C-alpha cells in the first residue's frame, strides 16, 4: 500500500435527513460536494428512508433521544437501506458527475470496527454499534488515489455481525481518526440552515455553540431530538483535534454559514 500524503486539508461532509430522500436536493448537494477543493469524504444517513421502508414491512420504529432502537428485524432494514439503496445511489450519482467514488460500510476492508452498545440508563438499543477503531490509513489510501469514500452508517463487530451506528457518530469518529493525518473540517449538512433557537424560524440560527451553551440549551429544551447526538459528536470531534465543525444547510457546504461548534 502506498503511503498517503499527510497533513493536507480534508473535508468530511455528513448528509442526512430530507436531503438524502429528495433527488433535487441530493443532486445539488453532490454538485457542491464535488466542487470542494482538496480531499473529501462523504458520510450519509438515511434514517427517514429506513423508517418508511420499515413501516411498509410492518416493523415499528422506536427512537430514544434521536437514536434508533435496532432489533434484529430493524437491523435487516437498515443494512439494506443504508448499505445498499442509499449508499449505491449516492456512489452512482457521483460517478455520473465525474467523481470516482467507492461506497463503504465499516465491514468493508475492516475500516470501522465497533462493539454492541451495552445497556445505557436501562435502555437496550439492540444491534447498535459504538465505534472502537477507524482504520484511517485505509481510508487515506483511497483518498490518495483520488477516490472519494462514501461511508454508510453501518459498522461491524469483527465476529460477523453488522451494527447500526448513528451517521453523525460515524462522521465524528471518522473526523477524529483522520485528524491525526489531515487538517480536518467536519460539516454536518441537513435541511435547516444551522442550529435554530426557534425550530419554526429559519432565521434564528445560533451562530456558535460551546459545551456550556450545549448543556444550557439541552436543559431548556432548545436543543432536542436528533440534534442532540449531532452536537455531542461535534463537541467530541473538536476535543479530539478536528480543526473546525460546522452544522449547516445542505445548500451551504462551503462552511461559511450555519452554526460553528467551538
N, C-alpha and C positions, 0 to 999 in steps of 0.2 A: 504493500500500500504506500503510495506516495505521501510525502509529508505535506500537509496543507499549509497555506500561508496564514500565519497567526497575526494577531494584533491589528487587523483591519476592521473597518465598520461592518456590522452585521445588524440588519433589521429583522425582527421577528414580529409578524403580524398574526394576531389571533382574530378570527372572524366567526361569528355565530349568529344565533337568533334569526330574525326575519330576513337578514341579508342572504343567508345560505338558501333559503326557500324561494326567494324572489329572483327570477332569472335576470331581469334587467339590473337589479341592484348588484347581483353577484358579478355580472359581466363588467360593470363599471368598476367594482372593487378590484377585480383581477387586472383590468386595464391599468388602474392606478398602481397596483402592486408591482406589475412588470416595470413601470416607469421609475420605481425607487432605485436609486443608484447603489451599486455595490451588492454585496452578498445578502441573501434574504432567505427566510424560512416562512412558510405559511402553516399555521395551526388552525384547524377548523373544528367547529362544533357541529350541531345538527340535532339538538335536543327536541326541537319542535317537530321535525320530521319523524323522529323516533316516537314521540308521543302520538302523532297522527297515525302512524302505521300500527303501533301497539293497540290503539283504540279500535282500528279496523279488525284486528285479530282478537279483540275481546280481552286484552291484557290491560289491567289497571295501572296507571302511572301514579306513583307516590313520591312526593318531594319533601325534603326537610331542609329549610334554610337554603333553598336554591340548589340542593344536591339531590340527585335521583337515587331512590332506593332500587337496587338492581337484584331481583331474584333470578332464578335460572331462566325463566321464560323471557324476562326483560333483557337478560344478557344476550340471548339469541337475537333479539330485535336490534339492540344497539350495535352488535357485531356486524350484522347485515347492513344496517343503515349507515353507520359511521365508516366502517372499513370498506364497504362496498359501494352502495348507492352514492353517498355524498362525496367520499374521497375520490372515487374514479371519475365522477362527473367533473370535479374541480381539476383533476390532472388532465383529463381530455380537453377541457376548455383552455387550460394553459398551453397545451401542445398546439392547439388550433391557433393560438395567438403568437406562436413562435417562441415560447419559453419552454425549454426542456425541463421536465418535472418528473419526480418519482413519488408515488404515494406509499406511505409507510404507517403501519401500526407499531406499537412498541415491540411486538414479537418479531417483526421483520428485521433481519440482521441483528436481532437481540439489542435494538437500540435503546429500549427503555424497559427495565425490569421494575416490578412493584410487588408489594405484598398485599394480601387481602386485609382490608381495614378491620381492626378489632372493634368490638362494641364500644360506642362512644356515647356517654351520657345515657346508657341503656338502649341506644338505638343500634339495630343491626342493619347496616347499609347493604348487606348482601355481597354480591360479587363486584365490589368497588375496590380499586387499587390505589394505594398510596405509594408514590414513586420512591424507589430505593436508589436507582442509578440510571444515569443517562450516558450512553457511550458517545461522548462528544466528538471523539476522533473519527468515528464512523460517519457521523453527520457532516463533519467538516470535510471528509473525503468527497462526499457528493458535491458540496459547495465548491470545493477546489476544482472540480470538473465542470463547473458551471451548470450543475443540475440542481434545480430547486426542490428541496424536500417539502412535501405536503403531508403534514402529520395529522392522523386521525386520533381522537381521544380514547384510545384503547391501549392498554399495557398487557403484560403477561407476568406470571409468577415464576417462570423457569421450570415449572412442573407440568406444563401442558395446559394450563388454564388461562383463558383470556379474562381480563378485568376491565371494567368500565372506569374511566378516570376523567374527572372534570376537565373540560377543554382549557379553562383558564389555568388550572393547575399544570396541565401539560405545557402550556406556553411559558408559564413561570419557571417550571423546572428546566425546560429547555434553555431558557434565557440564562438561568443561574449556571448551568453547566457550560454553556458556550462563552460566558463572561470570563472564563479562565484563559481564553484564547483570542477573543474578539472584543471590540468596543461595541457593546450591545445596546440597542434601543428596542424596547418592547412596546408594541402598540396593541391595545385591546380595542378592536373596531366592532361596533354594533350599530343598531338603527337610531340611537339617540346621539346628540352632539357632545355628550360627556356625562358626568355625574350631575344629576339635577337636584337642586334644593326643593323644587316642586315638580313632581313627575308629570304634571299636566301642562307645564310651561317649559318649552324647549329653550327659552332664553335665560333660564335660571341656572346656567351651568356654574358649578363650583370650580373655580379656576385651579385650585391646588388643595391637596389633602395630605396632612401629616398623620402620623399614627395617633396622636392625641385627638386630632379632628375626627378620625375614624371612630374612635371609642365614643366620642360625644354624639356623632351623627347616627351611629348604630343605636345608642341608648334612647335617643329621642324619636327614632323611627324614620328619620330622613332617608337613611340607607337601609334597605331590607331585601329579602328575596335573593335573586340571582346576582345582585350587585355585591352582596357580602363576600362570597368567595373570590370575586373578581378583585376587590380591593385588598383582601387578605393576601392573595397571591402577588399582587403588585408590590405590597409592602415587603413581603419576603424576598422578592427579586431585588429590590433596592438594597436591602440589608446584605444580600449576597454579592453585591458588586456590579449589578446591572446599572449602566450609566443613567438611563432615562426610561421612565414608564409613563405612557400617556393613555388615557381612556378617552376615546373619541368616536366620532361618526365614521361609518364606513366610507363616507364621501370625503373624508379629510385625513387620509392616512399619510399625508406629508408630515404629520406630527406638529403642525403649527397651531392647532386648535384643540379644544377639549380640556380635560382635567389632567393636570400633572400630579403624579404621586411623588411626594418628597419625604 
